[in-house]
């Protein structure tokens, strides 16, 4: 295994991502791996004062694009700082887990607008994919585990219905579809086994 791996944890709303982040961290620590977790930028922005972002996107799209550009720039800066932080521990095996990545933001705007934003920053999709060793998509509970779908565990979540959650899940999966190491964890088992399947994929990715 290389000394450091960078993995995005993404997926639809209520897919188990919050629980998964804690689970992954604890399991990797047991394996002697130092884990860094990069928080989700969108949640930080929304809970930090941009709570009406859905309304803004419908009433002032120019302002919405500026907010999204700010999110992408903040994501890039935060990822860079966590990478620099991880390099302080060069003598240890390290994994950086990203609570969503740059491409997640592409799921919430037209493709041409996202491409324009990242082009202005000096990026393209291929370059973004190359920044991550692996991407794991946790399928929303609204697709296969509907009785467990809820919006109560994330105040920043815009999707309220099962149908909206499924559409958000589909859009998120589509924007990451070009990554060579994209893994999908569906709801074909109970949640405990979903987390175990996730961990198995993490182990495979850090062995690449």
Backbone torsions as a table, in degrees:
resi	resn	phi	psi	omega
1	UNK	NA	138.5	174.5
2	UNK	-67.7	165.7	-173.4
3	UNK	-74.1	-16.1	-179.3
4	UNK	-148.0	141.1	175.5
5	UNK	-133.4	145.6	179.3
6	UNK	-120.2	119.1	-173.2
7	UNK	-129.3	131.2	176.4
8	UNK	-92.4	132.3	171.6
9	UNK	-108.6	116.4	-175.7
10	UNK	-135.6	-167.8	178.5
11	UNK	138.7	-176.4	179.8
12	UNK	-78.7	168.5	179.1
13	UNK	-62.2	140.5	-179.7
14	UNK	59.2	45.7	176.9
15	UNK	-97.4	-6.6	-179.8
16	UNK	101.8	15.6	-173.2
17	UNK	-63.2	-43.1	-178.8
18	UNK	-61.8	-46.5	177.2
19	UNK	-64.3	-40.1	-178.3
20	UNK	-62.1	-40.3	-179.9
21	UNK	-59.8	-43.8	178.5
22	UNK	-67.5	-42.4	-179.3
23	UNK	-62.8	-48.0	179.5
24	UNK	-59.1	-46.8	-177.8
25	UNK	-58.1	-47.1	-178.5
26	UNK	-65.9	-41.8	-178.1
27	UNK	-68.2	-40.0	179.0
28	UNK	-68.0	-36.3	177.4
29	UNK	-61.5	-37.7	177.2
30	UNK	-62.9	-26.6	-179.9
31	UNK	-88.3	2.8	179.3
32	UNK	83.2	20.2	-179.3
33	UNK	-101.3	134.0	175.8
34	UNK	-84.3	126.9	-173.3
35	UNK	-112.4	133.8	173.5
36	UNK	-117.6	136.2	180.0
37	UNK	-117.6	120.2	177.9
38	UNK	-93.1	118.3	-175.8
39	UNK	-67.8	162.2	-178.4
40	UNK	-76.4	120.8	-177.4
41	UNK	-64.6	-43.6	-177.0
42	UNK	-58.3	-43.7	178.7
43	UNK	-63.2	-39.4	178.9
44	UNK	-62.0	-44.1	-179.8
45	UNK	-67.4	-46.1	-175.8
46	UNK	-66.4	-46.2	179.7
47	UNK	-74.6	-17.6	-178.1
48	UNK	-91.5	2.1	175.4
49	UNK	142.1	-5.1	-179.4
50	UNK	-111.1	44.3	-172.8
51	UNK	-63.7	-22.8	-177.2
52	UNK	-99.6	34.4	-174.7
53	UNK	-61.4	-33.3	178.5
54	UNK	-65.3	-44.1	178.1
55	UNK	-64.3	-39.6	178.8
56	UNK	-61.6	-41.0	-179.2
57	UNK	-63.0	-25.3	-178.2
58	UNK	-93.1	-23.8	-174.6
59	UNK	-109.0	-25.5	-179.0
60	UNK	-148.0	81.8	-172.2
61	UNK	-66.7	-30.2	176.6
62	UNK	-62.7	-43.1	178.0
63	UNK	-65.1	-39.6	179.2
64	UNK	-60.1	-43.8	179.8
65	UNK	-64.5	-35.7	177.3
66	UNK	-65.6	-38.5	176.8
67	UNK	-63.9	-44.8	-179.9
68	UNK	-63.6	-39.2	177.2
69	UNK	-62.3	-40.1	177.0
70	UNK	-63.1	-39.4	178.4
71	UNK	-63.5	-44.8	-179.0
72	UNK	-64.2	-43.2	178.6
73	UNK	-62.7	-41.0	178.8
74	UNK	-66.3	-38.1	178.0
75	UNK	-61.8	-45.7	-179.8
76	UNK	-61.0	-45.6	-179.1
77	UNK	-64.3	-42.3	-178.5
78	UNK	-67.0	-41.5	178.0
79	UNK	-61.5	-41.2	179.7
80	UNK	-63.4	-43.3	-178.5
81	UNK	-67.2	-37.7	178.0
82	UNK	-68.5	-35.8	176.4
83	UNK	-64.2	-44.4	177.3
84	UNK	-61.8	-40.4	178.3
85	UNK	-61.7	-43.5	-179.0
86	UNK	-63.7	-29.2	-178.4
87	UNK	-73.7	-8.7	172.9
88	UNK	-68.4	-23.7	-175.2
89	UNK	-109.4	51.6	-175.3
90	UNK	-61.9	-22.7	-177.3
91	UNK	-85.7	3.1	-177.8
92	UNK	-119.4	154.5	170.7
93	UNK	-73.3	134.2	-173.3
94	UNK	-133.7	145.4	172.7
95	UNK	-133.6	131.6	173.0
96	UNK	-105.4	121.0	178.4
97	UNK	-104.4	121.8	179.3
98	UNK	-97.3	123.1	174.1
99	UNK	-77.9	86.2	-170.4
100	UNK	72.2	157.7	-178.9
101	UNK	-128.5	-173.2	-174.9
102	UNK	-57.6	-41.3	-175.9
103	UNK	-65.3	-22.3	178.7
104	UNK	-56.6	-33.4	-178.3
105	UNK	-68.9	-22.2	178.2
106	UNK	-69.0	-18.7	-178.4
107	UNK	-73.4	-10.1	-173.6
108	UNK	-119.6	21.5	175.7
109	UNK	-156.9	160.9	176.5
110	UNK	-57.7	145.6	-176.7
111	UNK	-54.8	-42.7	-176.4
112	UNK	-65.7	-31.5	179.0
113	UNK	-72.2	-41.4	177.7
114	UNK	-63.2	-44.4	-179.6
115	UNK	-62.9	-36.2	178.4
116	UNK	-65.1	-43.8	-179.2
117	UNK	-62.8	-49.4	-176.8
118	UNK	-70.1	-28.8	176.8
119	UNK	-65.4	-39.8	178.3
120	UNK	-63.8	-28.6	179.3
121	UNK	-86.0	-14.6	179.9
122	UNK	95.4	28.0	-178.7
123	UNK	-122.7	164.6	167.0
124	UNK	-142.7	171.5	-175.0
125	UNK	-59.6	-41.2	-179.2
126	UNK	-61.7	-41.7	178.8
127	UNK	-66.0	-37.6	178.2
128	UNK	-65.7	-46.3	178.3
129	UNK	-57.2	-40.2	-176.9
130	UNK	-66.8	-14.0	-179.7
131	UNK	-80.9	-12.6	-177.3
132	UNK	-121.1	134.3	179.2
133	UNK	-75.4	-26.2	-179.9
134	UNK	-160.3	157.1	178.3
135	UNK	-133.5	127.7	178.1
136	UNK	-118.5	123.0	-177.9
137	UNK	-103.1	116.9	175.5
138	UNK	-92.9	115.0	-177.2
139	UNK	-66.9	136.7	179.0
140	UNK	-55.0	146.7	175.4
141	UNK	-62.6	-20.3	179.1
142	UNK	-68.0	-7.6	178.1
143	UNK	-122.7	86.2	176.7
144	UNK	109.0	-14.1	177.8
145	UNK	-142.2	49.3	-170.8
146	UNK	-56.4	-33.8	-177.4
147	UNK	-66.1	-15.7	-179.4
148	UNK	-101.1	-1.1	-178.4
149	UNK	-72.9	131.0	178.5
150	UNK	-150.5	156.9	175.2
151	UNK	-109.3	1.6	-172.9
152	UNK	-73.0	-20.9	-175.1
153	UNK	-91.3	6.4	178.5
154	UNK	-153.7	102.9	-177.5
155	UNK	-66.5	-20.1	-178.3
156	UNK	-84.8	-4.4	-175.7
157	UNK	-73.7	127.2	-178.6
158	UNK	-87.5	-28.4	-176.0
159	UNK	-76.1	128.4	-178.4
160	UNK	-110.3	-35.1	-176.8
161	UNK	-99.6	163.0	176.8
162	UNK	-59.4	-41.5	-178.9
163	UNK	-63.4	-43.3	178.9
164	UNK	-63.6	-39.5	179.8
165	UNK	-64.8	-40.6	178.9
166	UNK	-64.4	-40.7	179.0
167	UNK	-65.3	-41.0	178.4
168	UNK	-64.1	-39.2	178.0
169	UNK	-62.1	-45.5	-179.2
170	UNK	-62.8	-44.8	179.6
171	UNK	-62.8	-41.7	-179.1
172	UNK	-64.7	-42.6	179.3
173	UNK	-64.2	-39.2	-177.9
174	UNK	-63.7	-39.5	-176.5
175	UNK	-72.8	-20.6	177.6
176	UNK	-97.5	0.5	-171.3
177	UNK	-60.0	-24.2	-178.4
178	UNK	-83.2	-3.8	-178.8
179	UNK	-74.4	133.4	-176.3
180	UNK	-68.7	-18.2	-179.7
181	UNK	-125.5	55.4	176.3
182	UNK	-91.3	125.7	178.2
183	UNK	-117.5	139.1	-178.4
184	UNK	-115.6	125.6	178.3
185	UNK	-110.9	105.5	-176.1
186	UNK	-91.3	-168.8	-177.6
187	UNK	-106.8	34.6	-178.4
188	UNK	-75.9	-9.5	176.1
189	UNK	-127.5	178.8	174.4
190	UNK	-71.0	172.3	-172.2
191	UNK	-65.8	-37.3	179.3
192	UNK	-59.4	-44.7	179.2
193	UNK	-73.3	-27.2	174.1
194	UNK	-61.2	-43.0	178.9
195	UNK	-67.5	-35.0	178.7
196	UNK	-69.2	-39.7	176.6
197	UNK	-64.2	-38.0	175.4
198	UNK	-59.9	-46.8	-178.4
199	UNK	-63.6	-37.3	177.6
200	UNK	-61.1	-40.5	178.9
201	UNK	-68.1	-39.0	177.2
202	UNK	-59.6	-45.1	-179.4
203	UNK	-62.0	-41.5	178.2
204	UNK	-63.6	-40.3	-178.2
205	UNK	-67.8	-38.1	-179.2
206	UNK	-76.2	-9.2	176.5
207	UNK	-94.2	-5.1	-178.3
208	UNK	-57.7	NA	NA
